[in-house]
Amino acid sequence: MKKTRLKLKKNVWFALGGVLVVIIMIVIGVNVYRDYQYKQTNEYKLLEAGYTEEEIKLLEEKLTDEEVTTLAEAEKDEFLIQVLQDDYFIKSYLDRYMAYHQDNEGSSARTVVATVNTNTDYDYYTKDFDTNVEDDTLMLVNKYYHLDSSYSPTDLVNINNKYYYGEGHQIRSVVYDAFIDMWNEANNNGIYLIINSSYRTYAEQQQVYDSYKDSRGTTYADSIAARPGYSEHQTGLSLDIFSKENTTTSNFKGSPAHEWLVNNAYKYGFIQRYEEDTEELTGFAEEAWHWRYVGVEVATYLHEHNITFDEYYAYFILNG
């Protein structure tokens, strides 16, 4: 009887031992399988490629699952991370960013994003869009966006001759009101602003452009004037502003009036449309006298963040 009981106890222990071995094998198997599964994930592969956890989160936030999977099979793309981190990254332009970078490897991510966002990865006048006049005071007109030859603002008003020299001038009423407020404040500070150019019709811009073209050719004309339909002056939102003391394009930059405008015009909704070192993005060399109305909110943003209106339009209006 005792031998039978001892044998039963041994059998129980053997059975328990067997069960324990099975459990251990199962646990090991599960862990091995889990480890195998994890090593198939994008996260594991991206970590192995050298991406940080923060960079992986950025990839998953900005890209599609398919795009992340493709990246997980390749070496780490440092430039891509820099592009995704740019404040003005636009998802739909990703392929263009990468293509432009391939052709211009020395360019920074900031330069690449700004270039593509402003369409300057294309030659001027080769990529053509209709200006959306429904954007009102924020409509974009440049060497890629054009107005129809028949377009004319419906709220043009005559400018009092106190504020200009030359022929009679017109501008949109909202711009005129803002200009008068700005003029009064400048005058309180001993600066007398003078308007030299304002609203121009399509036909008038044609005359301006053709005069340069006829005298020195298309290349020169394109470097100094907009083609008809591509001029901001047709929007009725732009003014060429000088002062009584500095009345020419050669002496206005750096003058007291220009310095005052640089520091204060945004408070009234105006921006210097073509600034120094922005020609690659705007298509035009610096024009210290050319001021565009965009409203106080946008003008303040541009003043504080140091980007062009073209960049602002792409990110906040076209793709906002």
C-alpha positions in Angstrom: 0.0 0.0 0.0 2.8 2.3 0.9 4.6 1.5 -2.3 1.5 2.3 -4.3 1.1 5.7 -2.6 4.7 6.5 -3.1 4.4 5.6 -6.8 1.3 7.8 -7.1 3.1 10.8 -5.4 6.0 10.3 -7.9 3.6 10.2 -10.8 1.9 13.4 -9.5 5.2 15.2 -9.2 6.2 14.0 -12.7 2.9 15.3 -14.0 3.3 18.6 -12.3 6.8 18.9 -13.5 5.7 18.1 -17.0 2.9 20.8 -16.7 5.5 23.3 -15.4 7.8 22.5 -18.3 5.0 23.0 -20.8 4.0 26.3 -19.1 7.6 27.5 -19.2 7.9 26.5 -22.9 4.7 28.3 -23.7 5.9 31.4 -21.9 9.2 31.3 -23.7 7.4 30.6 -27.0 5.0 33.5 -26.5 7.9 35.9 -25.6 9.9 34.7 -28.6 6.9 35.2 -30.8 6.2 38.6 -29.4 9.8 39.5 -29.9 9.6 38.3 -33.5 6.4 40.2 -34.1 7.9 43.4 -32.6 10.9 43.1 -34.8 8.6 43.2 -37.8 7.1 46.5 -36.7 8.0 49.9 -38.1 8.9 51.2 -34.7 11.6 48.5 -34.2 13.0 48.9 -37.7 13.0 52.7 -37.4 14.8 52.5 -34.1 17.3 50.2 -35.6 17.8 52.6 -38.5 18.8 55.3 -35.9 15.5 57.3 -35.5 14.7 58.5 -32.0 11.3 57.8 -30.4 10.5 61.5 -30.8 11.4 61.3 -34.5 9.3 58.2 -35.0 6.3 60.0 -33.5 6.9 62.8 -35.9 7.0 60.4 -38.9 3.7 58.8 -37.7 2.1 62.1 -37.2 3.1 63.7 -40.6 3.2 60.7 -42.9 0.8 57.9 -44.0 1.3 54.4 -42.7 2.5 53.3 -46.2 5.1 56.0 -46.2 6.3 55.1 -42.8 6.5 51.5 -43.8 8.7 52.4 -46.8 11.0 54.4 -44.6 11.3 51.6 -42.2 13.0 49.5 -44.9 15.6 52.1 -45.7 18.4 54.0 -44.1 17.6 57.0 -41.9 16.8 60.1 -43.9 18.1 63.0 -41.8 16.9 65.6 -44.3 13.3 64.3 -44.2 13.2 64.8 -40.5 14.4 68.4 -40.9 11.7 69.0 -43.5 9.0 67.5 -41.3 10.1 69.7 -38.4 9.8 72.9 -40.4 7.0 75.2 -39.1 5.6 75.6 -42.6 5.7 72.0 -43.8 2.8 71.1 -46.1 2.1 67.4 -46.5 0.9 67.6 -50.1 4.2 69.1 -51.2 6.4 66.3 -49.7 7.4 64.8 -53.1 8.3 68.2 -54.4 10.4 68.9 -51.3 12.4 65.7 -51.8 12.8 66.2 -55.5 14.0 69.7 -55.1 16.5 68.6 -52.4 17.8 65.9 -54.8 18.6 68.6 -57.4 19.9 71.1 -54.8 21.6 69.0 -52.1 23.3 72.0 -50.5 20.0 73.7 -49.7 18.7 73.7 -46.1 15.4 72.2 -45.2 14.1 75.8 -44.5 15.2 76.9 -48.0 13.6 73.9 -49.6 10.3 74.2 -47.8 10.1 78.0 -48.5 11.1 77.5 -52.2 8.4 74.8 -52.9 5.7 76.5 -50.9 6.2 79.7 -53.0 6.3 77.6 -56.2 9.8 79.0 -57.0 10.9 75.4 -57.7 9.3 76.2 -61.1 10.5 78.8 -63.5 8.6 82.1 -63.4 5.4 82.3 -65.4 5.6 78.5 -66.2 3.2 77.4 -63.5 0.1 79.4 -63.8 -2.8 79.8 -61.4 -5.9 82.0 -61.4 -5.8 84.4 -58.4 -8.6 83.7 -56.1 -10.2 87.2 -55.7 -12.5 85.7 -53.1 -9.5 85.9 -50.8 -10.1 89.7 -50.8 -7.3 91.6 -49.1 -5.3 88.4 -48.9 -5.4 87.5 -52.6 -2.1 86.5 -54.0 -0.7 87.9 -57.2 2.9 87.2 -58.3 4.7 85.5 -61.1 2.6 82.3 -60.7 -0.8 83.8 -59.8 -2.5 86.2 -62.2 -5.6 88.3 -62.5 -7.9 88.3 -65.5 -7.5 91.3 -67.8 -11.1 92.4 -66.9 -10.5 92.4 -63.1 -11.0 95.7 -61.3 -11.9 96.3 -57.6 -15.4 97.4 -57.0 -14.6 99.7 -54.1 -11.9 102.0 -55.6 -11.9 105.6 -54.2 -10.0 108.6 -55.4 -6.9 109.6 -53.3 -6.8 113.2 -52.1 -3.9 115.1 -53.8 -2.6 115.9 -50.4 -1.2 112.4 -50.3 0.3 111.9 -53.8 2.3 113.5 -56.6 1.9 113.0 -60.3 -1.4 112.0 -61.9 -4.6 111.3 -60.0 -4.6 108.0 -58.0 -7.1 105.5 -56.9 -7.0 102.7 -54.3 -9.4 100.4 -52.5 -11.3 102.1 -49.8 -10.1 99.8 -47.0 -6.5 100.5 -48.0 -7.1 104.3 -48.2 -8.6 104.4 -44.7 -5.6 102.5 -43.3 -3.2 104.7 -45.2 -4.7 107.9 -43.9 -4.4 106.6 -40.3 -0.8 105.6 -41.0 0.0 108.9 -42.7 -1.4 110.9 -39.7 0.8 109.0 -37.3 3.9 109.4 -39.5 3.2 113.1 -39.9 3.0 113.4 -36.1 6.5 112.0 -36.1 7.8 114.5 -38.6 7.5 112.3 -41.7 5.4 113.3 -44.7 4.6 110.2 -46.8 3.8 110.6 -50.5 2.2 108.1 -52.9 3.8 107.7 -56.3 1.8 104.8 -57.7 -1.4 103.0 -56.7 -4.1 101.1 -58.6 -3.2 100.2 -62.2 -5.5 98.6 -64.7 -4.4 95.6 -66.7 -3.9 97.9 -69.7 -1.7 100.4 -67.7 0.5 97.5 -66.5 0.8 96.4 -70.1 2.2 99.8 -71.0 4.6 99.8 -68.1 5.9 96.3 -69.0 6.1 96.9 -72.7 8.1 100.1 -72.2 10.8 98.1 -70.5 10.6 95.2 -72.9 10.7 97.5 -76.0 13.8 99.3 -74.7 15.9 96.5 -73.2 14.2 93.2 -73.9 12.1 90.6 -72.1 14.7 89.5 -69.6 15.2 93.0 -68.3 11.5 93.7 -68.3 10.9 90.6 -66.2 13.5 91.6 -63.8 12.0 95.0 -63.0 8.3 94.8 -63.7 5.4 92.4 -63.5 3.7 91.2 -66.7 0.2 92.4 -67.1 -2.2 90.5 -64.9 0.7 89.5 -62.6 1.0 92.9 -60.9 -0.2 93.6 -57.4 -1.1 97.1 -58.4 -4.1 95.7 -60.3 -5.5 94.4 -57.0 -5.9 98.0 -55.6 -4.1 96.8 -52.5 -0.6 98.1 -53.2 1.0 101.6 -53.0 4.4 102.9 -53.9 5.2 105.2 -51.0 8.0 107.7 -50.8 8.4 110.9 -48.7 8.8 114.6 -49.5 12.5 114.4 -48.8 13.2 111.1 -50.6 11.3 110.7 -53.8 13.3 108.2 -55.8 13.9 104.5 -55.8 17.6 105.2 -55.4 17.4 107.3 -52.1 14.3 106.0 -50.3 15.8 102.9 -48.8 17.2 103.6 -45.3 15.6 107.1 -45.2 13.8 108.2 -42.1 10.5 107.6 -43.8 11.5 104.1 -44.9 12.8 103.2 -41.4 9.6 104.5 -39.9 7.5 102.3 -42.2 9.6 99.2 -41.5 9.0 99.7 -37.8 5.4 100.8 -37.9 3.5 100.0 -41.1 2.4 96.6 -39.9 0.4 98.3 -37.2 -1.8 99.6 -40.0 -1.9 96.4 -42.0 0.9 97.2 -44.5 3.9 95.1 -45.4 7.0 95.8 -47.5 6.1 93.3 -50.1 9.6 92.8 -51.6 12.3 92.8 -49.0 16.0 92.4 -49.1 17.1 88.8 -49.7 13.7 87.5 -50.6 13.9 87.7 -54.4 14.2 83.9 -54.7 10.8 83.6 -53.0 8.9 86.6 -54.3 10.3 86.9 -57.8 11.2 90.5 -57.4 14.3 92.4 -56.1 13.9 94.5 -53.0 11.6 97.5 -53.4 11.7 99.6 -50.3 8.8 101.7 -51.6 6.3 99.0 -52.5 3.8 98.5 -49.6 1.0 96.0 -49.7 -2.1 96.0 -47.5 -2.9 92.6 -45.9 -4.7 93.7 -42.7 -3.3 94.2 -39.3 -3.4 90.6 -38.1 -1.5 89.2 -41.1 0.9 92.1 -41.3 1.7 91.7 -37.6 2.3 87.9 -38.1 4.7 88.5 -41.0 6.5 91.2 -39.0 7.0 88.9 -36.1 7.9 85.7 -37.9 10.0 87.1 -40.8 8.4 85.2 -43.7 7.1 86.5 -47.0 3.5 86.9 -47.8 3.9 84.2 -50.5 4.9 81.7 -47.8 2.1 82.8 -45.5 -0.5 82.4 -48.3 0.7 78.8 -49.1 0.5 77.6 -45.5 -2.3 79.5 -43.9 -4.7 80.3 -46.8 -4.2 77.8 -49.7 -3.5 74.8 -47.4 -4.8 76.1 -44.1 
